[in-house]
């Protein structure tokens, strides 16, 4: 009971190490969290794991953005295309709802 946080922290460190190399660190961390905290709801365990994954991905993206050059011309082209695709996707997803009479 006293070493629960230590066990989960070591598992999280190991899972992050594996996740950085090959991916799938959640496959290590989630089962250990279920073993250490069996009384916790499943949604809390999965949400905790997703939070850790989000922060890790955010930091990796930040480090990558810091280390690569930024080209304005290519980003404007990509932004315009992705915005157009996003609008198309929203209209495509909303169309069946409109046809069924739902708002």
C-alpha positions in Angstrom: 0.0 0.0 0.0 2.8 2.4 0.8 4.8 1.6 -2.3 1.9 2.0 -4.8 3.0 5.4 -6.1 6.6 4.1 -6.4 5.6 1.0 -8.4 3.3 3.0 -10.7 6.1 5.7 -11.2 8.6 3.1 -12.1 6.1 1.4 -14.5 5.4 4.8 -16.0 9.1 5.5 -16.5 9.6 2.1 -18.1 6.5 2.5 -20.3 7.6 5.9 -21.4 11.0 4.5 -22.3 9.4 1.7 -24.4 6.9 4.1 -25.9 9.7 6.4 -27.1 11.6 3.6 -28.8 8.9 1.4 -30.3 5.5 2.7 -29.1 2.9 0.9 -27.0 3.9 2.0 -23.6 0.3 2.0 -22.5 0.3 -1.8 -22.9 2.7 -1.8 -20.0 1.4 1.0 -17.8 -2.4 0.2 -17.9 -2.2 -3.5 -16.6 0.2 -2.4 -13.8 -2.2 0.4 -12.8 -5.0 -2.2 -12.7 -2.9 -4.5 -10.5 -1.8 -1.8 -8.1 -5.2 0.1 -7.9 -7.9 -2.6 -8.4 -10.5 -0.4 -6.7 -10.3 2.4 -9.2 -12.9 2.6 -12.0 -11.7 1.6 -15.5 -12.4 5.1 -16.8 -10.0 6.7 -14.3 -7.2 4.3 -15.1 -7.6 4.7 -18.8 -7.9 8.5 -18.5 -4.8 8.7 -16.3 -2.9 6.7 -19.0 -4.2 8.9 -21.8 -3.2 12.0 -19.8 0.4 10.7 -19.5 0.4 9.9 -23.2 -0.9 13.3 -24.2 1.8 15.1 -22.1 4.5 12.9 -23.6 3.3 13.5 -27.1 3.0 17.2 -26.5 6.6 17.4 -25.2 7.9 15.3 -28.1 6.1 17.6 -30.6 7.5 20.7 -28.9 11.1 19.3 -29.0 10.7 18.3 -32.7 9.3 21.8 -33.5 12.2 23.4 -31.8 14.8 21.3 -33.7 13.4 21.7 -37.2 13.3 24.7 -39.4 10.0 26.3 -40.2 9.1 27.2 -43.8 6.3 29.7 -44.1 5.4 28.9 -47.8 4.8 25.2 -47.2 2.8 25.8 -44.0 0.4 28.2 -45.7 -0.2 25.6 -48.5 -0.8 22.9 -45.9 -3.0 25.0 -43.8 -5.2 25.9 -46.7 -5.6 22.3 -47.8 -6.2 21.0 -44.3 -8.8 23.7 -43.6 -10.6 22.9 -46.9 -10.6 19.2 -46.0 -11.8 19.9 -42.5 -14.8 21.9 -43.8 -15.5 19.2 -46.3 -15.4 16.5 -43.5 -17.7 18.6 -41.3 -20.3 19.0 -44.1 -20.0 15.3 -45.0 -20.6 14.2 -41.3 -23.5 16.7 -40.8 -25.3 15.8 -44.0 -26.8 12.5 -42.8 -28.1 14.2 -39.6 -29.7 16.9 -41.8 -31.4 14.3 -44.0 -32.7 12.5 -40.9 -34.3 15.7 -39.6 -31.9 16.1 -36.6 -30.1 19.4 -35.9 
